[in-house]
Amino acid sequence: MNWLQISKILAAVAITGLFLFAGYSWLAQEIQRPTVTIDASYNVVDLGLPVYAQFITTQRLQLSPTRVSHLVIPIHNPTEQEHEFMVRLIKDDDVIEEWQAPSGQGLHEARFSLMEPTLLEGELDVQFDGGAFTHEQKETAPRIFVEKSAKSYPDGNYRIASNEKEGSIGLTVYEVVPQTTVFLEQLESEPSDTVIFLAALILLSFLLITAPFVLF
């Protein structure tokens, strides 16, 4: 075996290793994606639900085992807020995370991140507490948005204080999942497209691995 043959073998091994490393790195990556999405129109911000005084508003969620990373919630402040508007994520009466909502005037797509992705399951509550705003400040209190159709989120609903309401608060819950999970889900839901993708990838890998033997 001469040096040219050895170099070809080494090149093929290096390319194979590079592909394996790239594939492993890609599958090991984690991505964030929506796992609960409740759409509530906020085109007319004045129609938002003000949260003030004792009228604490709570959205009930139902999750399968999910590594929750953050929530995104539309919130409108009619004016610059001088008081705290608190948002809490609660499970079994225990506060998992607590955040202060943005205080600036206007509409906010507010992001509320957990300290680290947390595995959660079962019933959870997202609580909106505007207790620092008095009855006289109702018109300037922060507003959240409601989708009144129960079909928007059949697994839960919202309540004001202890009064159950039909419909849900507009929000999105994001989860963290490994790329492997996404790939397996795609394989199950779109097997033909996934197989074609894999076949093309294997063919490309074969061509690159055999290139040193063909070109030199």
C-alpha positions, 0 to 999 in steps of 0.5 A: 500500500503506497502513500497515495492509497493511505492518504485516500483512506485517511481522507475518507475516514476524515470526511466520514468522521466529519459527517458523523460529528455534524449529524450528532451535533445537529441531533443533540441541539435543543430548539424552542417551539410553541407547545400551547398557543391561545390566539386572542385578537389585540387589534383593538387594544381598548377591548382588552381586559383590565386587571386591577384591585381584587380582580386577579385573573387566572388562566388554567393550562393543561400540559403533558410532560413539557420542558417549559422555557418561557411564555409570551403574553400580549399586554397593553398599558394605556399609560406608563405604569407606576404600579407593579403588574405581576404575572405568576406561573403556579402549580398546585398552589406553589409559585414556580416563577413570578415576573413583573410585566413591562411598565412602558405605555403601549402594546407589549409582546411580553416574554416571561422566561423561567430561570431554566427550562423546567419539566412541568405536567398536569394543571398549571395556572398563569395568574395576572395580579393587578392588585396595586391598581385601585378601582379608580385606576381601572381605565389605566390598568394593564390589559390582557386579551381574551378569546371568548370561544371555548374552542380556542383552548378546550383544555382550559379556561380563565377566571376572574377571582373565583368566577369561572369564565368561558374562553381563554387568555391570549398567550403562548407557552414555549417548550425546549425539545431536542432536535432528535424529538423533532426529527422523530415526529417528522418521521412519524407524520411525514415518513415519505418526505423524511425518507427522501431527505435521508436518502439524499443525505446518505447519497451525498455522504457516499459521494463525498466519502468516495471522492478521494478515490475517484478524483485522485 
